[in-house]
């Protein structure tokens, strides 16, 4: 191909040439080719728009009106059109346009250097800037497809220039846009948005924006895989340049004309267009958009945004729409309500009354069961938000979700519907009973409706979700109605066995197992019938093995481990509450070596409930030691001791428990001393949780109880350095229950004269005893009085009165 130099084109076969720009064609002010040349009285020629601007600036600044070239003062601002020059320029431009088009066609249809290709593209840009008819010519010559091919060129400069050229070709010409969008060109343009250089991204964004202004291309652009996702990402980018971000955003606005694109935008996090159609579109469009919201997977932040923007509109559709519209609204609300913050927004929008109406309405206007299930799911989501449902009226009668009639209706519906709806309604009750402010109202309604037995039957449901919801509900209400639940379980032991099977499952520690353990643990501890049933079923073998596995770190369960372990330990402790005069249960406690088990669990710092239960169980076990110790027959005194009884002194035989005066062991008689548990219990007296301290002190008090050697019990506490912590508990006076227990223990300790003498000078102990004497209940005052006498803080009149009585 012949060279283009200094603005000329020549060829032995072509007469067309690109002519240079003549100086007379240029406006002296703008240095641009004139389109509307005019001449002043000075003879100088300018572009009309440029010289008018000159005159205006001179006038506003107060300068004399002069010719910009000759600097001579002008007497007139008359402008004379230079028609001949304009015609000459037009002819020159048309010749050059034809020549440049010819060069472009030849350059783009054959292999050429990067320089020639860029020159040809520059010619196209220049031509397209002239007029729409010029852009029409570009299409007629077939240049659009040639330029489009260059989008795959190996040169970055060529690709960038091709994008720029197509942008000018597309401007205000829909036919050109159609041709540019042919084949896979749009996909290629989109690729530049994610993989191109900075300039390529800019040009690609500009070209896509131009194309998107032609509505018939909106769907085609949106159908390119990833196009809308990339545009959404660019429109919200903090690192791309502002021009690219702006063009991406404006392109998305243009693409909103197609509903499919709006859905894709919503899918990729740009919800505003969809919500705008939901709020402002036609009835059919609103229905379509509402249904699509129900299909989307939304992040929590987006759920809140949708609830704030469209929550009220969706609730209104649910109230007054036709069946199809209500279904769409329900599905959308189901999606939005699954986050507690957005659920609370929906409550404010008034979702509860129509939701309850949908669930309870029967007859011709009732929803199909499939939609009732959706309504029940939404209600479960809303209840899980933790709002104050006692203060949210459902009707003009000011009934609330926790009103007896409403709860009765829920219970009735649970018993007369399918498993899916059953599950969601049970979850509603789980949510309502999870709050301390509403649980009692639900419990009262369950009792008054006689629904306890029907609720318990769900623990045997084959559907795991139904079973789990039932177990959670029963676990929530068990602290308030343990006796009623125990009676129901006694009526059908298979349901109790079902709970044990849930607990025994070995597939990790599940969400279902923790409340199952909690439920069994909450049944009355002294209910020997249930405990014996658990023994017969081998439940304790399973439960204790699970406790040991968790203690040794062999079971995994994340957030469910601790509540599951607490429930298991509480279940095992049931054995210790029915030991009294029951050889079979004592044998069970011995079989499982409960003293050793609870002694180990007592050391689980950070799990207060486990420590409280363990200390309580150890106290129960230790309380039986005086009955279970093996008393040896007294030794034969012999002749010498018979004659001289003063030589016989009380002593503790080797191998005999000094507290219980018999053969003791941790396993057989549950002895704290033999089990080396005393020091562990003493360590718990310094615990931050008063309940742990109280349980530990109660267990230690069994060493000072009637029926044991109290003096030796005190010595055991001294050896374990336990006396001072007990005195500290008394002096701290943290709770009334602790004070009562501490006063009792201290009085027993002060029966040892040496300790009483030493403590008599301790003003803190004396003050604490005086406070107990003054403010405690009757029994505590009596015990405190005796303790004060031990330290000589009160006179002891008993000796005087006995002498007076003898006289």
FENWO-V137722 format. One line per field, one symbol per residue. ss: DSSP state (2 for helix, 1 for strand, 0 for the rest). psi: psi as a letter, one per 20 degrees, with the letter a starting at -180 (. if undefined). A space follows every 10 residues. Layout:
ss = ???
psi = ???
This chain:
ss = 0001100110 0000000000 0022210000 0010001110 0000111222 2222222222 2000010000 0010000001 1022222222 2222222222 2222222200 0002222222 2222222222 0222222222 0022222222 2200022222 2222222222 0002222222 0000222222 2222200222 2222222222 2200222222 2200002222 2222200000 0222222222 2222200022 2222222000 0222222222 0022222222 2222200002 2222222222 2222222222 0022222222 2222220002 2222222200 2222222222 0000000022 2222222222 2220000022 2000000000 0002222222 2222000022 2222222222 2220000022 2222222220 0222222222 0002222222 2222222200 0222222222 2022222222 2222000000 2222222222 2200000222 2222220022 2222222222 2000000222 2222222222 2222222000 0022222222 2002222222 2000000222 2222222222 2220222201 0000000222 2220222000 0000000000 0010000000 0000000222 2222220002 2222222222 2222000002 2222222220 0022222222 2200022222 2222222220 0022222220 0022222222 2222200222 2222222222 0000000222 2222220
psi = qqqopkjqpq qiipipqoqr pqhiipphgi kqpqhmpqpr iiiqprpghg hhhggghggh ijqqorphgi jqppiqjppo pngggghggg gghhghgggh hgggghhijr prrhggghgg hhggggghig rhhhhggggh ijhghghhhi ijqipggggg hgggghghhh pkohghgghh iqckhghggh hhhhirrghg gghgggghgg hiiogiighg ghippighgg gggghjqihq qhgggghggh ghghiiiphh hgghgghjin hggghghhhi rrghgggghg hhhhiqoqrg hhggggghgj ggghhhghgi rrggghgggg hghgghijph ghghhhghik hgghghghhi prbhjqqqhg hhggghgggg gghiijrnih joqhaijkqr hjqggghghg hghhikrrgg hgghhhhghg ghiiphhihh gggghgghik jgghhhhiij phpghggggg ggghhhihhi lhgghghghh inihhghhgh hghipjmaor hhhghgghgh hiqphjnhgg ghghghikhh ggghhhgggg hjkipqjcii gghggggghh ghihhiikho knhghhhghg gjlhghghgg hhjmqinggg ggggggghgg ghhihhhiqo pqqqqphrgg hhgmhiioqp rpqpipphgi laoqrgggjk phghjlighh hghiijqhoh hggghghggh iiijrqirng ghgghghghj ligghghhgg hhlhrhgggg ghggghhhhi ioggggghih iohgggghhg ghhhirrggh ggghghghhh jkiqqoiggg hhgghh.
